[in-house]
Amino acid sequence: MNPHALRHRLLRPACLPFHHTPDLSLMLIEISMMWRRSRPPLCPYNKTSSFKNTQKNQAYLLMWGLKMKIVGIAIKQLRGLAQMLKSRFKSILAGTILGSVAGILMLTCYSLGFLDHRSNLGTPHLPVTSFVQLMVTGDYIVKASDCDDQMMCEQELTPMNISSASGVKVSKGRILTAGHFCERFREVSSAVGLIDSDGDLLEDAQFVAIDHTGMTHNLEILLVMPNIDLCVARSRTVSGVEAKLSRRPPFKTERVWNIAAPQGIYFPNAPILLEGFYNGKTSRLGAHYTLRTAPGSSGSPIFRSDGTLAGIVHSVHPSFGMSTYAVELEDLKKALQATE
């Protein structure tokens, strides 16, 4: 900028004539103008044009310029402090928001079961007395084929165990087990009055449950669902607690427990307990578990560590005895709703 124009712009509204304004005052006034974006105030000593008043006005403008310089520096420092506080406040605010979002996500995942790792800790609380062993038994006349046409031989009924499985007691006296085991009982029942390949005559067939006290109870079939291999039977006299269905299915890799009578091995009030892991869902075979099973484990319950029922075993891979398949939790709920 032209010095003359600068001085003219700065001093035109002021009280000092051009030739009495020192260069230092001009510099300070320019600095103050940059900060204040305004013109300098009117000088208090402008009533006369005496040399004394002119010196006083110069001193006044000089002090005014120094004050404005100090104010400008202070404002600059305050602006820097404000920017620092603002950035820190933004960081704190961002951290608070991120923490809140993370908390909401964790609660949401927990409510959906993705983070429910409490079911994987500590000693499980299993409803052991809800387990029952299921049997298909029959009364045979041994070697009935050796009798003559008038059946003049001694007819002595001999009870036999035909097949065994596992089951679990739920609400209203209902028993959950594998569907193919109930179908097996129906096949045996249809053979009553017939002589088998050994020459034995089947007189009668029973479908029974043995509870934790060792007592035997007759069962009636309420529902068979072959598509998911599930059966619902009933006996209102079976002793033991009622197993409760889990509110949600287990999460992948969750530790689970199985109560079963593999190979027909069952001691009342001391059943076999097995431990495994939930692997996920399959497209056709239901839920998949890493769990040791064998014939006789069909229909056995799978529990989470809180004691809630998560599935019913229905089959095992023939090449690997720890690749076990079970009825999914949602299908269990549908079956119980259908038999209310």
C-alpha positions as CSV (number, residue, x, y, z in Angstrom):
1,M,0.0,0.0,0.0
2,N,1.2,3.6,-0.7
3,P,2.5,5.2,2.6
4,H,0.7,8.4,1.8
5,A,-2.6,6.6,1.2
6,L,-2.1,4.5,4.3
7,R,-1.5,7.6,6.4
8,H,-4.4,9.4,4.8
9,R,-6.8,6.5,5.5
10,L,-5.6,6.1,9.1
11,L,-5.5,9.7,10.1
12,R,-8.4,11.3,8.2
13,P,-10.9,10.7,10.9
14,A,-8.4,11.3,13.7
15,C,-7.3,14.5,15.3
16,L,-3.6,14.5,14.3
17,P,-2.4,16.3,11.2
18,F,-0.2,14.3,8.8
19,H,3.1,16.1,9.5
20,H,2.9,15.6,13.3
21,T,2.3,11.8,13.3
22,P,5.4,9.7,13.9
23,D,6.1,6.5,12.0
24,L,5.9,4.4,15.1
25,S,2.4,5.5,15.8
26,L,1.5,4.7,12.2
27,M,2.8,1.2,12.6
28,L,1.0,0.6,15.9
29,I,-2.2,2.0,14.5
30,E,-1.9,-0.3,11.5
31,I,-1.4,-3.3,13.8
32,S,-4.4,-2.3,15.9
33,M,-6.5,-1.8,12.8
34,M,-5.6,-5.3,11.6
35,W,-6.9,-6.7,14.9
36,R,-9.8,-4.5,15.5
37,R,-11.0,-4.0,11.9
38,S,-12.0,-0.4,12.9
39,R,-10.6,3.1,12.9
40,P,-8.7,4.6,15.9
41,P,-10.8,6.6,18.4
42,L,-11.0,10.4,18.3
43,C,-8.3,12.0,20.3
44,P,-9.3,13.6,23.5
45,Y,-7.0,16.6,22.9
46,N,-8.3,17.9,19.7
47,K,-9.9,21.2,20.8
48,T,-6.9,23.2,19.9
49,S,-4.0,22.8,17.4
50,S,-1.3,23.7,19.9
51,F,1.9,21.9,19.8
52,K,1.3,20.7,23.4
53,N,-2.0,19.1,22.5
54,T,-0.5,17.6,19.5
55,Q,2.2,15.8,21.6
56,K,-0.5,14.6,24.0
57,N,-2.5,13.2,21.1
58,Q,0.5,11.5,19.8
59,A,1.1,9.9,23.2
60,Y,-2.5,8.9,23.4
61,L,-2.5,7.2,20.0
62,L,0.8,5.5,20.9
63,M,-0.6,4.1,24.1
64,W,-3.8,3.2,22.3
65,G,-1.8,1.3,19.8
66,L,0.2,-0.5,22.4
67,K,-2.9,-1.5,24.3
68,M,-4.5,-2.8,21.1
69,K,-1.3,-4.8,20.4
70,I,-1.4,-6.4,23.8
71,V,-5.1,-7.1,23.3
72,G,-4.4,-8.7,20.0
73,I,-1.8,-10.9,21.4
74,A,-4.2,-11.9,24.2
75,I,-6.9,-12.6,21.8
76,K,-4.6,-14.7,19.7
77,Q,-3.6,-16.8,22.7
78,L,-7.2,-17.1,23.7
79,R,-8.1,-18.3,20.3
80,G,-5.4,-20.9,20.4
81,L,-6.6,-22.1,23.8
82,A,-10.2,-22.2,22.5
83,Q,-9.1,-24.3,19.5
84,M,-7.2,-26.7,21.9
85,L,-10.2,-27.0,24.2
86,K,-12.5,-27.5,21.2
87,S,-10.3,-30.3,19.8
88,R,-10.1,-31.9,23.2
89,F,-13.9,-31.6,23.7
90,K,-14.4,-33.1,20.3
91,S,-12.1,-36.0,21.3
92,I,-14.0,-36.5,24.6
93,L,-17.4,-36.2,22.8
94,A,-16.3,-38.6,20.1
95,G,-15.0,-41.1,22.7
96,T,-18.3,-40.8,24.6
97,I,-20.3,-41.3,21.5
98,L,-18.2,-44.3,20.4
99,G,-18.4,-45.8,23.9
100,S,-22.2,-45.4,23.9
101,V,-22.5,-47.0,20.5
102,A,-20.3,-49.9,21.5
103,G,-22.3,-50.4,24.7
104,I,-25.6,-50.4,22.6
105,L,-24.1,-52.9,20.2
106,M,-22.9,-55.2,23.0
107,L,-26.3,-55.1,24.7
108,T,-27.9,-55.8,21.3
109,C,-25.6,-58.7,20.6
110,Y,-26.1,-60.0,24.1
111,S,-29.9,-59.9,23.8
112,L,-29.5,-61.9,20.5
113,G,-27.3,-64.4,22.1
114,F,-24.1,-63.6,20.2
115,L,-22.3,-62.6,23.4
116,D,-24.0,-64.8,25.9
117,H,-20.7,-66.4,27.1
118,R,-22.1,-66.9,30.6
119,S,-23.6,-70.1,29.3
120,N,-20.0,-71.3,28.7
121,L,-18.6,-70.7,32.2
122,G,-18.6,-72.6,35.4
123,T,-20.2,-75.8,36.5
124,P,-23.4,-76.6,34.6
125,H,-26.7,-76.9,36.4
126,L,-28.4,-79.7,34.6
127,P,-31.9,-81.1,35.3
128,V,-30.6,-84.7,35.6
129,T,-33.8,-86.1,36.9
130,S,-35.7,-85.0,33.8
131,F,-33.9,-87.7,31.8
132,V,-35.7,-91.0,31.1
133,Q,-34.7,-94.2,29.3
134,L,-37.3,-95.4,26.7
135,M,-37.8,-99.0,26.0
136,V,-39.9,-101.0,23.5
137,T,-40.6,-104.3,25.1
138,G,-42.6,-107.4,24.1
139,D,-44.1,-110.5,25.6
140,Y,-43.1,-113.5,23.5
141,I,-44.1,-117.2,23.4
142,V,-40.7,-118.7,22.8
143,K,-40.5,-121.3,20.1
144,A,-44.2,-121.2,19.4
145,S,-43.5,-122.7,16.0
146,D,-42.6,-126.0,17.7
147,C,-46.2,-126.4,19.0
148,D,-48.8,-128.4,17.1
149,D,-51.8,-127.0,15.4
150,Q,-53.8,-127.2,18.6
151,M,-51.1,-125.3,20.5
152,M,-50.8,-128.2,22.9
153,C,-47.4,-127.0,24.1
154,E,-46.7,-125.0,27.3
155,Q,-47.4,-121.3,26.6
156,E,-45.1,-119.3,28.8
157,L,-44.8,-115.6,28.2
158,T,-41.2,-114.3,28.2
159,P,-40.7,-110.5,28.3
160,M,-38.0,-109.1,26.1
161,N,-36.4,-105.7,25.4
162,I,-36.7,-105.0,21.8
163,S,-35.2,-101.6,21.4
164,S,-34.0,-98.7,23.7
165,A,-33.6,-95.0,23.3
166,S,-33.4,-91.8,25.5
167,G,-35.8,-89.1,26.3
168,V,-36.4,-86.1,28.4
169,K,-39.4,-85.0,30.5
170,V,-40.9,-81.5,29.7
171,S,-44.1,-79.8,30.8
172,K,-47.5,-81.5,31.3
173,G,-46.0,-85.0,31.5
174,R,-44.8,-84.9,27.9
175,I,-41.6,-86.8,26.8
176,L,-39.5,-85.7,23.9
177,T,-37.5,-88.3,22.0
178,A,-36.4,-89.2,18.5
179,G,-39.2,-89.7,15.9
180,H,-37.7,-93.0,14.5
181,F,-38.0,-94.6,17.9
182,C,-41.7,-94.0,18.1
183,E,-42.0,-95.4,14.5
184,R,-40.1,-98.4,15.7
185,F,-42.7,-99.0,18.4
186,R,-45.5,-98.8,15.8
187,E,-43.7,-101.4,13.7
188,V,-43.4,-103.7,16.6
189,S,-47.0,-103.2,17.5
190,S,-48.1,-104.1,14.0
191,A,-46.3,-107.5,14.5
192,V,-48.3,-108.6,17.5
193,G,-49.7,-112.0,16.9
194,L,-47.1,-112.9,14.4
195,I,-44.2,-115.4,14.7
196,D,-40.8,-113.9,14.0
197,S,-37.8,-115.6,12.2
198,D,-36.7,-117.3,15.4
199,G,-40.1,-119.0,15.8
200,D,-41.2,-116.7,18.7
201,L,-44.7,-115.4,18.9
202,L,-45.2,-111.8,19.9
203,E,-48.1,-111.6,22.2
204,D,-47.9,-108.0,23.2
205,A,-45.8,-104.8,22.9
206,Q,-45.2,-101.9,25.3
207,F,-43.8,-98.5,25.0
208,V,-42.4,-97.5,28.4
209,A,-40.2,-95.0,30.2
210,I,-37.8,-95.6,33.1
211,D,-37.4,-92.5,35.3
212,H,-34.6,-91.6,37.7
213,T,-36.2,-93.7,40.5
214,G,-36.1,-96.9,38.4
215,M,-39.9,-97.0,38.0
216,T,-41.4,-98.0,34.7
217,H,-44.3,-96.1,33.1
218,N,-46.4,-96.7,30.0
219,L,-46.3,-94.1,27.3
220,E,-48.8,-92.9,24.7
221,I,-47.6,-91.3,21.5
222,L,-49.0,-87.8,20.9
223,L,-47.1,-86.6,17.8
224,V,-44.5,-87.9,15.4
225,M,-42.8,-85.5,13.0
226,P,-40.8,-87.7,10.6
227,N,-39.4,-84.7,8.6
228,I,-37.4,-83.5,11.7
229,D,-37.2,-86.9,13.4
230,L,-39.0,-85.9,16.6
231,C,-41.6,-87.6,18.7
232,V,-43.8,-86.3,21.6
233,A,-45.1,-88.9,24.0
234,R,-46.9,-88.6,27.4
235,S,-47.0,-90.2,30.8
236,R,-48.4,-88.3,33.7
237,T,-46.8,-90.6,36.3
238,V,-43.1,-90.1,35.3
239,S,-41.1,-88.7,38.2
240,G,-38.5,-86.0,38.0
241,V,-38.2,-82.3,37.2
242,E,-39.4,-80.8,34.0
243,A,-36.8,-79.5,31.6
244,K,-37.3,-76.0,30.3
245,L,-36.6,-74.9,26.7
246,S,-33.9,-72.4,26.2
247,R,-35.0,-68.9,25.1
248,R,-32.5,-68.9,22.2
249,P,-30.3,-71.4,20.5
250,P,-26.7,-71.9,21.5
251,F,-24.0,-69.8,19.8
252,K,-21.3,-71.4,17.7
253,T,-18.5,-73.1,19.7
254,E,-20.7,-73.0,22.8
255,R,-20.1,-75.8,25.3
256,V,-23.1,-78.1,25.8
257,W,-24.0,-81.2,27.8
258,N,-25.8,-84.4,26.9
259,I,-27.5,-86.9,29.1
260,A,-28.0,-90.2,27.4
261,A,-28.2,-94.0,27.6
262,P,-25.8,-95.1,24.8
263,Q,-25.9,-98.8,24.0
264,G,-28.7,-99.1,26.5
265,I,-26.4,-98.3,29.4
266,Y,-28.5,-96.6,32.1
267,F,-28.3,-96.4,35.9
268,P,-31.4,-94.7,37.4
269,N,-30.4,-91.4,39.1
270,A,-26.8,-91.8,37.7
271,P,-27.1,-91.4,33.9
272,I,-24.1,-90.9,31.6
273,L,-23.2,-87.2,31.1
274,L,-21.3,-86.2,28.0
275,E,-19.8,-82.9,26.9
276,G,-19.6,-81.3,23.5
277,F,-19.8,-78.2,21.3
278,Y,-22.4,-76.6,19.1
279,N,-21.1,-76.2,15.5
280,G,-24.1,-74.6,13.8
281,K,-27.0,-75.5,11.6
282,T,-27.0,-77.8,8.6
283,S,-29.3,-77.6,5.6
284,R,-31.1,-80.9,6.1
285,L,-30.0,-82.6,9.3
286,G,-30.8,-79.9,11.8
287,A,-28.3,-78.7,14.4
288,H,-24.8,-80.0,14.3
289,Y,-22.8,-80.9,17.4
290,T,-19.4,-82.2,18.2
291,L,-20.7,-84.8,20.7
292,R,-20.0,-88.5,21.3
293,T,-23.1,-90.5,20.7
294,A,-24.0,-94.1,20.0
295,P,-27.1,-96.3,19.4
296,G,-29.4,-95.7,22.4
297,S,-28.5,-92.0,22.4
298,S,-31.4,-91.2,20.0
299,G,-33.8,-88.9,21.7
300,S,-31.3,-87.7,24.4
301,P,-31.5,-84.1,25.5
302,I,-28.8,-81.5,24.9
303,F,-28.5,-78.8,27.5
304,R,-26.8,-75.5,27.9
305,S,-24.9,-74.9,31.1
306,D,-27.9,-73.0,32.6
307,G,-29.9,-76.2,32.4
308,T,-32.2,-75.2,29.6
309,L,-32.9,-77.6,26.7
310,A,-31.4,-76.7,23.3
311,G,-31.9,-79.9,21.2
312,I,-32.8,-83.5,20.9
313,V,-30.3,-86.0,19.4
314,H,-31.7,-87.9,16.4
315,S,-28.7,-89.3,14.6
316,V,-24.9,-89.6,14.3
317,H,-22.6,-89.9,11.3
318,P,-21.8,-93.5,10.6
319,S,-18.2,-92.7,9.9
320,F,-17.5,-90.5,12.8
321,G,-19.2,-91.0,16.2
322,M,-18.7,-87.4,17.3
323,S,-20.6,-85.8,14.4
324,T,-24.0,-85.7,16.0
325,Y,-27.2,-84.2,14.6
326,A,-30.1,-82.9,16.7
327,V,-33.6,-81.3,16.4
328,E,-33.3,-77.5,16.5
329,L,-34.8,-75.5,19.3
330,E,-37.4,-73.8,17.1
331,D,-38.8,-77.1,16.0
332,L,-39.0,-78.2,19.7
333,K,-41.1,-75.2,20.4
334,K,-43.4,-75.9,17.5
335,A,-43.9,-79.5,18.6
336,L,-44.8,-78.5,22.1
337,Q,-47.2,-75.9,20.9
338,A,-48.9,-78.5,18.7
339,T,-49.4,-80.8,21.7
340,E,-50.6,-78.3,24.3
